[in-house]
């Protein structure tokens, strides 16, 4: 099949490429940059606009691009020269409609990367949901599947032990942490919280521990903004990952800690009904659940970082559980079977 995909953000686009092109072997295209501009897709923020460094910035090696991947022109997109066309965010329907879609003979697939994603099911008759809520809310008349997004392969370098000098390094990879400096009401508790203030309060309770925020916008609060392909060493240079949010889509920043062999500290119950909760499990050693109380967080950090050997035993268990719980080849086979029954 020849498959086209729009461009929401790098991690989601990478997972679509891994799945449909690398694992399932289909011809696969994103729209090239000049055509994306021509379509107006990036000018109003509907799509991202990948630059020349897109692949290397997202940890995709050049050898994977040979043979099956190509950039599509706007003319190809408008004429519908594809067997399958993917919408990875609902906002894309505007760009599709202004190009004359839907067209007969094309399979349209909607993809969810955020909670509560819906499409016009009259013409988007197939749904690949990467979160549970969107899958559950999608009508049963739609041909749908619930499957995870494959994480960047560069995060898995085999088990990398925690170094003694890194035992006191606690990191968060939540983008724009300062943007959470307001009261939010999480679904799993009955009172609002301010995530940014929780981070500051935890730091104040542990002045001899190094807390660093990595990700877009975090250079403004004394952290660093690191491109995707360079993130793995920052996970490995941490002993514990702090991930407290009030909403989530698929959960890339927290799940990427697992192939890095670093346990995330997460809110109690937050992931129980979310996709990431299938893999963040205390019984498997892939997370530490904690309340929204900074004192409780500090106790958990102290307990985990008190002994290097114990921390590494737990980190190794986290990595080994990840290898068992996230079977990307098996998920690709599920999608292969699902795709065979896709509706036009």
Secondary structure, 3 states (H helix, E strand, C coil): CEEEECCCCHHHHHHHHHHHHHHCCCEEEEECHHHHHHCCCCCCCCCCCCCCCHHHHCCCCHHHHCCCEEEECHHHHHHCCCCEEEECCCCHHHHHHHCCCCCCCCEEEEEECECCCCCCCCCCCEEEECCHHHHHHCCCCCEEEECCCCCCHHHCCCCCCCCHHHCCEEEECCCCHHHHCCCECCCCCCCCECHHHHHHHHHHHCCCCEEEEECCCHHHHCCECCCHHHCHHHHHCCCEEEECCCCCECCHHHHHHHHCCCCEEEECCCCCCCHHHHCCCHHHCCEEEECCCHHHHHHHHHHHHCCHHHHHHHHHHHHHHHHHHCCHHHHHHHHHHHHHCCCC
